[in-house]
């Protein structure tokens, strides 16, 4: 796999992971799992990353909220493969550790949104979304009224719940189209109620919290300990012996047909008493497994292909379908992946295809039932700028670096870097005609954004939208030097190489060892370096503080550190407050030669940073050690 293609797939993988954690998945579980497998085979380590997180995901979970390992059931004609052999291989490996126990637990795999309810010494402390698994958004205020404020159990208690809504209630009150102010499916409704800042108390009261796991001081305990609290008594577990695996799965398949909540599979788990013995890896617990139901399917006809231009010029096809009902929603579109995929699978106007919703969320084409009688013709010119396209047997590519389609995607990406409040990709599209990158647009907004020239870009001068747009930019008070480099929109220039170049411009020694040589050379071309430095000076002249990397103090008492976890339990509200108490410490990355310590809130953590520090020989301390 070529480097650019792998990087593109890695970016898609991380975006899918982030969007999934926020409750707005952009691909199915099956697509995600296949993408992960492809990247691992290509030698990528991206699956080991947590990924970027939203700025409001700033509250740490006491212990990491992991994903589940999955097995997808399959169907061949009318015969269902319940994947018994795969399940038994998984079970047998673990049974060698803990013995062939009499019973396992089977429970519905609810298709909702996960939250973590945290008590400290009996008092309700926080309620967090799953977030990136390490930190989540604090939603305590919205759920606190419906939960016990105190419990009798001491220590740090975590109650992991899945938030769902009764399907009868959802279908009656909230199912519909976005234009109607409604939701396509129950999961999107739940994610919206949890994720939006302007939540409705009425909608929150209509949600159901299903307790899944109970932890005390990081160890799994029985739900029986919480029998005095009605909010935590819902229990749909089924006990079974491993020989009865298929019988148990079939029982849940039947339940699914009349169940009041949206399900997409069955979760199998070893009892709480042996979970510590089985342990966890970085991604999922060794003691639990998800068996995914066969997605519901339908047959329809392709009536068109819509092409979207990406920021690197690749054209992504969206397959337009004759409307068809699938899993309770009307499906009109499906992913086409790339031009090569359409050609290889003969997916074109007139093709009759079977589609399914893996995970009951986003449709994917399973196979072509009847091939199209139409001639397969790829577009010759870019649908945005009319430039002649190239085709590398996988992707159609617009080579025009000034294509408004490419620029609009870059502006959308940069808006995320700047955290522009109320200004998303759609709002920035009209500016792609005149501005090549976000820096050029920022410069224009600061100097001419308050004039009637704004109306050229579909924003009415003097109205509320105009105020929101301009303020989103003018509220930017400071930027890291490396972020300025990223805003210039150079191809394949991300945070890692930008950070090293920023260090070099600040007089520090950069580390380009693991970076692409041609890209490093490009950034050192005189005209490129001049443009970067000019951009920095321009932004400073507009009143924006540019934070440059600082030269470490040259004395034996000054140490570079990496901070992880939360310092709150040690008496510091934030990591910044901790650093102000110890001026001899400065933040760095573990790849920096100056790094001496990894500082954590839990020496027993098994996070990726802990493992990386141990591998590099970096000393690990707690905030309390200082």
BADREN-767976 format. One line per 3 residues: number of its first residue (from 1); their letters; for each residue x, y, z of C-alpha. Coordinates in steps of 0.001 Angstrom, whole numbers. Layout:
N
NUM> a> X Y Z; ...
***
This chain:
626
1> xxx> 0 0 0; 1460 3387 -1014; 2175 5961 1706
4> xxx> -403 8507 549; -3117 5890 275; -2306 4555 3760
7> xxx> -2318 8057 5233; -5694 8705 3643; -7066 5483 5116
10> xxx> -5553 6282 8526; -7227 9697 8525; -10547 8071 7633
13> xxx> -10060 5485 10376; -9404 8112 13064; -12295 10272 11888
16> xxx> -14617 7255 12034; -13417 6440 15564; -13956 10008 16791
19> xxx> -17389 10319 15166; -18408 6970 16660; -17475 8156 20163
22> xxx> -19582 11263 19607; -22590 9153 18595; -22631 10186 14916
25> xxx> -20946 7260 13124; -19779 7805 9545; -19303 4121 8711
28> xxx> -20661 777 9811; -18955 -1479 12350; -18203 -3942 9552
31> xxx> -16575 -1209 7431; -14587 6 10425; -13362 -3500 11320
34> xxx> -12344 -4203 7705; -10497 -899 7489; -8631 -1660 10730
37> xxx> -7611 -5107 9456; -6379 -3627 6160; -4266 -1008 7958
40> xxx> -2750 -3562 10349; -1743 -5757 7387; -128 -2688 5782
43> xxx> 1995 -2174 8911; 80 832 10252; 18 1490 14017
46> xxx> -2951 3860 13845; -5204 1361 15657; -3073 1880 18767
49> xxx> -3915 5576 18893; -6742 7063 20920; -7203 9725 18242
52> xxx> -7977 13419 18572; -10696 14384 20959; -13153 17219 21160
55> xxx> -12214 20082 23452; -15200 19429 25701; -13978 15846 26317
58> xxx> -11863 17017 29259; -13049 14935 32227; -11016 11768 32893
61> xxx> -12579 8377 33494; -11106 6681 36590; -10342 3680 34356
64> xxx> -10444 3448 30585; -13779 2634 28883; -12847 6 26317
67> xxx> -14478 -1177 23107; -15569 -4780 22522; -14023 -7422 20327
70> xxx> -16644 -8514 17766; -17707 -11547 15736; -20133 -10908 12854
73> xxx> -22754 -13569 12159; -23067 -14509 8474; -25728 -15879 6142
76> xxx> -25359 -18148 3117; -28715 -18267 1355; -31243 -19329 4005
79> xxx> -28585 -20791 6313; -27372 -18680 9231; -23809 -19173 10441
82> xxx> -23820 -18416 14164; -19998 -18521 14175; -19800 -21227 16846
85> xxx> -16234 -22243 15892; -14998 -18658 16217; -16790 -18279 19544
88> xxx> -15389 -21550 20864; -11828 -20570 19879; -12289 -17332 21844
91> xxx> -13816 -19189 24822; -11278 -22037 24918; -8304 -19664 25129
94> xxx> -9783 -17948 28185; -11031 -21146 29782; -7404 -22286 29971
97> xxx> -6762 -19325 32279; -9800 -19540 34567; -11143 -23059 33966
100> xxx> -14264 -24134 32099; -16797 -22372 34265; -20355 -23610 34559
103> xxx> -21957 -20440 33235; -21343 -17389 31056; -23516 -14299 30780
106> xxx> -25369 -13283 27638; -27023 -9878 27407; -28565 -7680 24695
109> xxx> -26110 -5477 22802; -28025 -2219 23036; -27542 213 20185
112> xxx> -27385 3477 22122; -24750 5722 23711; -22487 4814 26610
115> xxx> -22063 6865 29790; -20061 6366 32976; -21647 7247 36359
118> xxx> -18974 7940 38986; -19347 8011 42764; -16517 8869 45138
121> xxx> -16867 7650 48731; -20635 7370 48354; -21281 10750 46699
124> xxx> -22292 11226 43062; -19284 13000 41503; -19561 12967 37692
127> xxx> -21509 11472 34809; -19399 11321 31650; -19920 10286 28038
130> xxx> -17618 7578 26734; -15629 10176 24750; -12341 8723 23544
133> xxx> -12307 6117 26311; -9870 8076 28476; -11824 11298 28869
136> xxx> -15427 12227 28190; -17869 15112 28178; -19372 15991 31555
139> xxx> -23153 15491 31368; -23732 15358 35124; -26202 18225 35176
142> xxx> -28657 16614 32755; -28705 13121 34322; -28169 13962 37995
145> xxx> -31892 14516 38784; -32807 10944 37778; -30064 9143 39745
148> xxx> -29296 8433 43420; -27167 11239 44848; -25586 8946 47446
151> xxx> -24826 5239 47727; -23468 3241 50671; -20467 1849 48811
154> xxx> -17116 3527 49519; -14190 4091 47143; -14363 5067 43490
157> xxx> -17481 3487 42017; -18141 3404 38274; -21444 2285 36758
160> xxx> -21168 1912 32979; -24571 2296 31318; -25988 2235 27816
163> xxx> -28494 5034 27203; -31445 4048 24997; -35031 5073 24308
166> xxx> -38146 2917 24089; -38809 2327 20377; -42570 2746 20744
169> xxx> -42057 6165 22301; -39450 7140 19721; -41575 6078 16760
172> xxx> -44571 7971 18135; -42870 11276 19013; -39485 11671 17332
175> xxx> -39119 9555 14205; -38961 11592 11019; -36706 13706 8836
178> xxx> -34204 16386 9918; -36291 18925 8003; -39124 18136 10419
181> xxx> -36795 18572 13387; -36908 14821 13990; -34555 11844 13842
184> xxx> -33992 8968 11406; -33441 6379 14136; -33417 5921 17887
187> xxx> -29639 5918 18245; -29256 9320 16582; -31946 10690 18887
190> xxx> -30142 9441 22004; -26776 10792 20763; -28395 14190 20120
193> xxx> -29963 14413 23568; -26667 13511 25243; -24319 15475 22998
196> xxx> -26090 18801 22503; -25375 21584 24973; -28938 22921 24690
199> xxx> -30507 19688 25892; -34189 19207 26705; -35047 18074 30237
202> xxx> -38185 16448 28856; -36206 14351 26364; -33644 13379 29008
205> xxx> -36468 12120 31251; -37648 9839 28411; -34298 8039 28120
208> xxx> -33607 4682 29749; -30275 3987 31461; -29344 308 31288
211> xxx> -26524 -615 33725; -23975 -2950 32132; -20897 -3039 34377
214> xxx> -20163 -2102 37981; -16637 -1301 39179; -15316 -436 42633
217> xxx> -11755 919 42754; -11179 -417 39250; -12423 -3985 39933
220> xxx> -15619 -5484 38509; -18240 -6374 41104; -21677 -8002 41040
223> xxx> -24793 -5978 40315; -26235 -7467 43530; -24250 -4878 45520
226> xxx> -26567 -2211 44064; -29873 -3961 44802; -31021 -1060 47018
229> xxx> -30989 1410 44111; -33853 1057 41577; -31991 3081 38951
232> xxx> -29406 284 38710; -31638 -2785 38895; -32433 -3333 35178
235> xxx> -30915 -6684 34272; -31517 -8600 31022; -28667 -11060 31471
238> xxx> -29146 -14717 30503; -26866 -17331 32040; -25781 -20216 29816
241> xxx> -23125 -22888 29462; -20866 -22628 26431; -22374 -25728 24794
244> xxx> -25714 -23837 24614; -24191 -20885 22745; -26357 -21140 19602
247> xxx> -29533 -21672 21627; -28801 -18514 23588; -28133 -16452 20429
250> xxx> -31361 -17688 18824; -33266 -16705 21975; -32011 -13130 21647
253> xxx> -32800 -13130 17916; -36423 -13884 18809; -36427 -11275 21588
256> xxx> -35159 -8679 19162; -38340 -8924 17086; -40529 -7632 19939
259> xxx> -37958 -5890 22153; -38670 -2285 23096; -35085 -1164 22514
262> xxx> -32850 -1134 19440; -30408 -4075 19488; -27618 -5081 17109
265> xxx> -26238 -8194 18779; -25488 -10125 21948; -22706 -9479 24477
268> xxx> -21096 -12539 26065; -19076 -12106 29252; -17264 -14167 31839
271> xxx> -18480 -13636 35441; -17125 -10681 37436; -15092 -12892 39773
274> xxx> -12640 -13910 37030; -12431 -10707 34993; -9339 -9476 36805
277> xxx> -7598 -12783 35984; -8415 -12436 32282; -7501 -8755 32156
280> xxx> -7720 -6272 29310; -5651 -5113 26367; -5387 -1555 25033
283> xxx> -8524 -1897 22920; -10921 -4350 24534; -11471 -6561 27603
286> xxx> -10349 -10171 27348; -13404 -11291 29312; -16120 -10083 26932
289> xxx> -17144 -10453 23297; -19894 -9057 21048; -21738 -11318 18602
292> xxx> -23241 -9098 15899; -26616 -9977 14361; -26905 -10345 10596
295> xxx> -27847 -6863 9317; -31279 -6412 7868; -31194 -6149 4078
298> xxx> -33171 -4917 1088; -32912 -4871 -2703; -33041 -1682 -4772
301> xxx> -31734 -85 -7976; -28898 2390 -8482; -30234 5535 -10159
304> xxx> -27155 7747 -10097; -23665 8456 -8821; -22764 11694 -7017
307> xxx> -19084 12685 -6828; -17559 14632 -3920; -14080 16173 -4137
310> xxx> -11750 15619 -1158; -9009 17940 88; -6308 15936 -1735
313> xxx> -8308 15907 -4949; -9689 12360 -4749; -13303 12002 -5908
316> xxx> -15492 9938 -3587; -18660 8500 -5118; -22001 8354 -3330
319> xxx> -24342 5749 -4820; -27862 7154 -5281; -30599 4555 -4833
322> xxx> -34274 4186 -5534; -35771 4827 -2055; -36250 1646 -36
325> xxx> -37307 904 3562; -34526 -647 5625; -34447 -1195 9404
328> xxx> -37157 1367 9954; -35728 4159 7769; -35928 5181 4112
331> xxx> -32560 4678 2415; -31644 6734 -664; -27818 6760 -558
334> xxx> -24969 4339 80; -21192 4622 202; -19329 4048 -3066
337> xxx> -15825 4198 -1498; -13884 5019 -4698; -14084 4743 -8490
340> xxx> -12119 1477 -8518; -14647 -81 -6137; -17515 813 -8461
343> xxx> -15713 -653 -11476; -14617 -3861 -9704; -18122 -4498 -8367
346> xxx> -19980 -3257 -11485; -21996 -765 -9457; -23484 1695 -11933
349> xxx> -26766 3283 -12997; -29275 476 -13469; -27498 -2071 -11227
352> xxx> -29837 -3966 -8890; -28090 -4275 -5530; -28691 -5706 -2075
355> xxx> -28011 -3292 758; -27796 -3747 4506; -27255 -1691 7620
358> xxx> -24469 -3281 9619; -25186 -2025 13125; -28565 -736 11904
361> xxx> -27078 2695 11150; -25469 3387 7764; -26268 1429 4559
364> xxx> -23665 -459 2591; -23949 -2369 -681; -23602 -6108 -81
367> xxx> -23513 -7348 -3682; -24861 -6753 -7189; -27939 -8891 -7861
370> xxx> -28380 -7906 -11517; -25672 -6159 -13508; -26494 -2900 -15254
373> xxx> -27309 -2810 -18972; -25838 707 -19095; -22279 1452 -20212
376> xxx> -19973 2242 -17307; -18466 5716 -17865; -16350 7593 -15346
379> xxx> -16543 11402 -15389; -13767 13010 -17440; -13712 16398 -15704
382> xxx> -13909 17604 -12112; -17542 18406 -11191; -16372 21547 -9362
385> xxx> -13621 23168 -11480; -13903 21246 -14779; -10216 20238 -14676
388> xxx> -9379 17024 -16560; -9341 14128 -14068; -6695 11414 -13708
391> xxx> -7387 7803 -12710; -4890 5537 -10901; -7126 2422 -11101
394> xxx> -8424 3162 -7598; -9180 6878 -7345; -10368 9541 -9717
397> xxx> -8265 12593 -8869; -8604 16299 -9629; -4992 17523 -10017
400> xxx> -5954 21215 -9678; -4621 22297 -6254; -6748 25466 -6510
403> xxx> -9977 23531 -7093; -12690 25097 -4875; -13858 21583 -4018
406> xxx> -10433 20715 -2584; -10041 24086 -902; -13476 23887 765
409> xxx> -12500 20559 2364; -9217 22078 3595; -11082 25062 5048
412> xxx> -13499 22692 6788; -10569 20752 8272; -8903 23981 9408
415> xxx> -12113 25181 11073; -11779 22161 13348; -8176 23101 14153
418> xxx> -9297 26597 15158; -12443 25395 16972; -14505 28070 15213
421> xxx> -17780 28333 17117; -20789 28212 14800; -18695 28066 11620
424> xxx> -18621 24667 9927; -17599 23316 6553; -20825 24261 4761
427> xxx> -20570 27889 5862; -16985 28075 4533; -17708 26627 1072
430> xxx> -18380 29994 -677; -14951 31279 440; -13123 28445 -1361
433> xxx> -13400 30359 -4648; -11180 33220 -3449; -8985 31847 -638
436> xxx> -6434 29051 -928; -6135 28307 2795; -7442 29273 6221
439> xxx> -4614 31740 6880; -5591 33824 3833; -9242 33731 4937
442> xxx> -8351 34740 8523; -6375 37715 7216; -9359 38824 5133
445> xxx> -11882 38417 7984; -9737 40514 10361; -9367 43331 7811
448> xxx> -12545 43232 5685; -14961 40888 7436; -16877 43799 8982
451> xxx> -17691 45315 5573; -20428 44670 3019; -17966 42562 1031
454> xxx> -19116 39692 3288; -22342 39462 1262; -20366 38023 -1657
457> xxx> -20109 34861 425; -23809 34351 1196; -23707 36135 4552
460> xxx> -26043 39114 5012; -24169 42163 6314; -25168 43255 9831
463> xxx> -27328 40232 10607; -26797 37735 13433; -25036 35219 11169
466> xxx> -22555 37907 10158; -21804 38675 13805; -21326 34988 14675
469> xxx> -19023 34439 11696; -16718 37401 12359; -16603 36830 16131
472> xxx> -15636 33185 15619; -12383 34425 14066; -11793 37518 16186
475> xxx> -12164 35510 19391; -8940 33724 18487; -6404 35276 20867
478> xxx> -3476 32893 20474; -2237 30024 18293; 663 27577 18609
481> xxx> 3317 28151 15953; 2852 24630 14585; -876 25236 14091
484> xxx> -119 28258 11888; 1923 25944 9649; -996 23504 9427
487> xxx> -3407 26312 8498; -1379 27014 5345; -2807 23815 3864
490> xxx> 342 22165 2522; -284 18612 1322; 391 15942 3985
493> xxx> 1675 18505 6498; 185 17493 9837; 847 18189 13484
496> xxx> 3947 16001 13832; 6087 17615 11130; 4690 21088 11914
499> xxx> 5787 20717 15531; 9347 19855 14524; 9536 22766 12078
502> xxx> 8216 25104 14779; 11007 23930 17084; 13584 24610 14382
505> xxx> 12217 28123 13767; 12471 28732 17532; 16153 27765 17581
508> xxx> 15622 24273 19008; 16887 21015 17542; 14138 19301 15486
511> xxx> 13723 15556 15003; 12808 14703 11402; 14092 11112 11600
514> xxx> 10736 9352 11136; 9284 11866 8670; 9131 11765 4883
517> xxx> 12328 13263 3491; 10689 14890 443; 8150 16615 2672
520> xxx> 10848 17924 5017; 12775 19263 2022; 9654 20942 653
523> xxx> 9081 22824 3905; 12679 24054 3801; 12376 25600 349
526> xxx> 13130 29352 721; 9749 30487 -629; 7888 28092 1715
529> xxx> 9856 29138 4804; 9381 32785 3872; 5627 32277 3499
532> xxx> 5374 30555 6901; 7288 33313 8672; 5284 35986 6854
535> xxx> 2056 34294 7990; 3255 34291 11597; 4130 37994 11458
538> xxx> 833 38871 9784; -1229 37058 12436; 776 38755 15182
541> xxx> 106 42139 13572; -3624 41301 13752; -3351 40885 17521
544> xxx> -3028 37100 17700; -322 35792 20027; 1774 33070 18364
547> xxx> 3121 30645 20951; 6602 29495 19983; 8295 26420 21467
550> xxx> 10383 27485 24445; 14054 26668 24919; 14378 24341 27958
553> xxx> 16144 25806 30971; 19787 24827 31021; 20127 23646 34628
556> xxx> 20075 20341 36463; 16736 21132 38136; 14775 21615 34907
559> xxx> 12994 18559 33489; 10830 17798 30482; 7643 15929 31398
562> xxx> 4606 14332 29762; 1366 14706 31730; -1396 12097 31603
565> xxx> -4514 11397 33643; -5943 14029 36003; -4144 15840 38844
568> xxx> -7462 16670 40586; -7230 13917 43198; -3826 15344 44246
571> xxx> -5216 18833 44829; -4597 20510 41463; -7623 21630 39430
574> xxx> -5823 21398 36086; -2523 20292 34610; -1695 23955 33990
577> xxx> -2102 24702 37714; 180 21767 38531; 2899 23140 36234
580> xxx> 2672 26618 37767; 3534 25072 41140; 6690 23508 39711
583> xxx> 8449 26017 37404; 11351 23607 36926; 9051 21320 34882
586> xxx> 8136 21934 31250; 5861 19915 28958; 7345 17978 26065
589> xxx> 6640 14809 24098; 8112 11389 24829; 10081 11605 21577
592> xxx> 11952 14680 22872; 15448 14117 24246; 14608 16428 27176
595> xxx> 11811 14141 28436; 12644 12793 31905; 9281 11866 33488
598> xxx> 5813 10613 32594; 3539 11975 35329; 277 10083 35878
601> xxx> -2578 9805 38364; -2372 6005 38464; 797 3909 38467
604> xxx> -1295 806 37718; -2631 2229 34458; -2062 113 31322
607> xxx> -2462 3004 28868; -421 3357 25711; 1569 6229 27218
610> xxx> 2548 4081 30217; 3771 1324 27910; 5617 3796 25688
613> xxx> 7358 5359 28693; 8421 1958 30014; 9749 1002 26591
616> xxx> 11755 4220 26279; 13079 3997 29860; 11312 7202 30915
619> xxx> 10728 7346 34683; 7063 7236 35742; 5851 9267 38722
622> xxx> 2506 10427 40098; 1443 14021 40636; 1657 13252 44347
625> xx> 5369 12430 44075; 6033 16114 43432
***
